[in-house]
Amino acid sequence: MSATFWNFFWTIVSTFVVLAYFMLVVFVFADIMRDRTLSGWAKAGWTIILIILPFPTALVYLIVRGDSLQQREMERERAIAERADEYMVNAIGKTPADRIAAAKNLYDEGAITEAEYARLKTMILAGN
């Protein structure tokens, strides 16, 4: 059988559809497992139905739980951003202004003397 343009075209289209279908099923499965509001039995039920009837179950899941899916995804993105911000602060360190403010708090609380505060402030401003 000779390969024609249309055979190639339909092979590409069908491959795209199959990949999109698998991505949809995996996305729905991942959302089921990430959802903290679903009980274990509900997760098991959705998973079993997703295995038996994948496409209709995925469509029903998106229709029934679409709004909460969006909220969970937004919360997940927010948590990732917060962790990234926290990592950046820890990796880069505090700014000199933050370190001077911490030293000032120690001085105000009486934990260090004025001379120690001045020495810390000088060291911080010098970059040490």
C-alpha positions, 0 to 999 in steps of 0.5 A: 500500500502506498503512503499518500498525503491523506494517510499521513494527515489522518495518522497525524490527526488520530495521533493528536486525538489519542494523545489529547484523550490520554492527557484528559484522562491523566489530568482527571485522575490527577485531580481526583487524587489531589482533591482533599474534599473527596473521601477515599471511597469517592476517589476509588469510585471515580477511579474505577469508573474512569478505568471502565468508561474513561471518556464519558467519566472524564466528561461527566467529571469535568461537568460535575466538578469543573468549578471546584477543579478550577479552585483547586488548581488556583490554590495549588498554583498559589501554594507553589508560588508561596513555596518559591517565594519562601525558597528565594528568601531563604536562598538569597537571604534577608536584605540588609534592611531586614537584618538591621531591623532584626538587630534593632529589635534585639537592641530594643529588647535589651538583648544586645548593647548599643555598642554591639548594635552599632558593630552589627549595623556596621558589619551589615552595611559593609556586606559581611 
